[in-house]
Amino acid sequence: MSQSLYGVDKSFISATTLTAYRLVYLSAANTVAYPNTATARIIGITQGEAAETGSAISVRLFGTSKVYTNDTCSAGELIGFSAVGGTGTGYAATANCAYATGTTGTLVGVALQASAATGTLIEVTVMPNYVTQD
């Protein structure tokens, strides 16, 4: 069962419609969107939904959060974003999956639970560190 502990949340403006528990990056001042490149600098995970462009949305910047995955992973693996299998959807991806295809990505934290399949909701630490992996 995935869970999340309170952490540091901040309200942002949505650049588009956004759903809960997806990775987002800062697309403009005080505005977030789903990452659109493998090197987008992830700032956190959405904690709710933004039904329309320009709506306020809460983003978990630090702490733990639920997040949807786009592949399998084990507890303890690094979690990041990859354009492979997740472009525009804000899904998390394990470092192994994201970089096994030769793409790059940005790390966001560590999986605290395993993911058995695409679309699994797991708990992760949220520690965006902006390290691009080669």
Sequence and secondary structure as in RCSB ss.txt:
>XXXX:A:sequence
MSQSLYGVDKSFISATTLTAYRLVYLSAANTVAYPNTATARIIGITQGEAAETGSAISVRLFGTSKVYTNDTCSA
GELIGFSAVGGTGTGYAATANCAYATGTTGTLVGVALQASAATGTLIEVTVMPNYVTQD
>XXXX:A:secstr
       EEEEEEESS B TT EEEEEETTEEE   STT  EEEEESS B STT EEEEEEEEEEEEEBSS B T
T EEEE STTTTTTT BEEHHHHHHTT   EEEEEBSS B STT EEEEEE     B  
